[in-house]
Amino acid sequence: MNLESSILVFFRLQDHKQLKERN
């Protein structure tokens, strides 16, 4: 797993958390 994909996964997890908190 390269750095770029790790960063993308990290941001996707962060967005997912924010969406859960909103609802």
N, CA, C and O atoms as a Tinker XYZ file with bonds, in Angstrom:
    92  protein
     1  N      0.868000   -1.202000    0.000000    73     2
     2  CA     0.000000    0.000000    0.000000    64     1     3
     3  C      0.896000    1.240000    0.000000    63     2     4     5
     4  O      1.755000    1.401000    0.868000    81     3
     5  N      0.682000    2.108000   -0.983000    73     3     6
     6  CA     1.539000    3.292000   -1.047000    64     5     7
     7  C      0.959000    4.444000   -0.241000    63     6     8     9
     8  O     -0.155000    4.353000    0.277000    81     7
     9  N      1.710000    5.511000   -0.139000    73     7    10
    10  CA     1.310000    6.632000    0.719000    64     9    11
    11  C      0.024000    7.285000    0.221000    63    10    12    13
    12  O     -0.848000    7.628000    1.019000    81    11
    13  N     -0.097000    7.456000   -1.084000    73    11    14
    14  CA    -1.287000    8.140000   -1.622000    64    13    15
    15  C     -2.570000    7.402000   -1.264000    63    14    16    17
    16  O     -3.545000    8.021000   -0.837000    81    15
    17  N     -2.573000    6.099000   -1.434000    73    15    18
    18  CA    -3.790000    5.340000   -1.116000    64    17    19
    19  C     -4.077000    5.385000    0.379000    63    18    20    21
    20  O     -5.236000    5.397000    0.794000    81    19
    21  N     -3.025000    5.409000    1.181000    73    19    22
    22  CA    -3.229000    5.486000    2.637000    64    21    23
    23  C     -3.907000    6.797000    2.999000    63    22    24    25
    24  O     -4.811000    6.835000    3.833000    81    23
    25  N     -3.457000    7.869000    2.363000    73    23    26
    26  CA    -4.046000    9.190000    2.637000    64    25    27
    27  C     -5.502000    9.214000    2.176000    63    26    28    29
    28  O     -6.365000    9.747000    2.874000    81    27
    29  N     -5.776000    8.645000    1.017000    73    27    30
    30  CA    -7.146000    8.626000    0.507000    64    29    31
    31  C     -8.048000    7.859000    1.465000    63    30    32    33
    32  O     -9.155000    8.303000    1.768000    81    31
    33  N     -7.585000    6.726000    1.934000    73    31    34
    34  CA    -8.381000    5.925000    2.876000    64    33    35
    35  C     -8.613000    6.714000    4.158000    63    34    36    37
    36  O     -9.708000    6.696000    4.719000    81    35
    37  N     -7.577000    7.402000    4.614000    73    35    38
    38  CA    -7.695000    8.182000    5.845000    64    37    39
    39  C     -8.771000    9.250000    5.705000    63    38    40    41
    40  O     -9.609000    9.413000    6.591000    81    39
    41  N     -8.748000    9.978000    4.589000    73    39    42
    42  CA    -9.741000   11.041000    4.397000    64    41    43
    43  C    -11.139000   10.457000    4.256000    63    42    44    45
    44  O    -12.111000   11.047000    4.728000    81    43
    45  N    -11.240000    9.320000    3.620000    73    43    46
    46  CA   -12.562000    8.691000    3.477000    64    45    47
    47  C    -13.110000    8.298000    4.843000    63    46    48    49
    48  O    -14.305000    8.443000    5.098000    81    47
    49  N    -12.251000    7.804000    5.716000    73    47    50
    50  CA   -12.694000    7.445000    7.066000    64    49    51
    51  C    -13.128000    8.692000    7.826000    63    50    52    53
    52  O    -14.127000    8.668000    8.545000    81    51
    53  N    -12.385000    9.774000    7.669000    73    51    54
    54  CA   -12.739000   11.016000    8.357000    64    53    55
    55  C    -14.101000   11.510000    7.877000    63    54    56    57
    56  O    -14.938000   11.913000    8.685000    81    55
    57  N    -14.322000   11.480000    6.566000    73    55    58
    58  CA   -15.615000   11.932000    6.028000    64    57    59
    59  C    -16.730000   11.043000    6.550000    63    58    60    61
    60  O    -17.811000   11.532000    6.879000    81    59
    61  N    -16.481000    9.766000    6.628000    73    59    62
    62  CA   -17.499000    8.835000    7.097000    64    61    63
    63  C    -17.874000    9.150000    8.542000    63    62    64    65
    64  O    -19.050000    9.115000    8.905000    81    63
    65  N    -16.887000    9.452000    9.353000    73    63    66
    66  CA   -17.155000    9.789000   10.758000    64    65    67
    67  C    -18.018000   11.043000   10.836000    63    66    68    69
    68  O    -18.984000   11.084000   11.598000    81    67
    69  N    -17.681000   12.057000   10.057000    73    67    70
    70  CA   -18.429000   13.314000   10.095000    64    69    71
    71  C    -19.870000   13.085000    9.655000    63    70    72    73
    72  O    -20.795000   13.650000   10.239000    81    71
    73  N    -20.063000   12.265000    8.636000    73    71    74
    74  CA   -21.423000   11.996000    8.168000    64    73    75
    75  C    -22.223000   11.296000    9.259000    63    74    76    77
    76  O    -23.399000   11.598000    9.460000    81    75
    77  N    -21.600000   10.379000    9.952000    73    75    78
    78  CA   -22.311000    9.669000   11.026000    64    77    79
    79  C    -22.687000   10.632000   12.146000    63    78    80    81
    80  O    -23.781000   10.539000   12.702000    81    79
    81  N    -21.797000   11.546000   12.477000    73    79    82
    82  CA   -22.072000   12.485000   13.569000    64    81    83
    83  C    -23.208000   13.432000   13.199000    63    82    84    85
    84  O    -23.986000   13.833000   14.064000    81    83
    85  N    -23.309000   13.790000   11.930000    73    83    86
    86  CA   -24.366000   14.719000   11.503000    64    85    87
    87  C    -25.739000   14.074000   11.634000    63    86    88    89
    88  O    -26.682000   14.692000   12.128000    81    87
    89  N    -25.841000   12.835000   11.191000    73    87    90
    90  CA   -27.158000   12.181000   11.203000    64    89    91
    91  C    -27.564000   11.762000   12.608000    63    90    92
    92  O    -28.642000   11.198000   12.796000    81    91
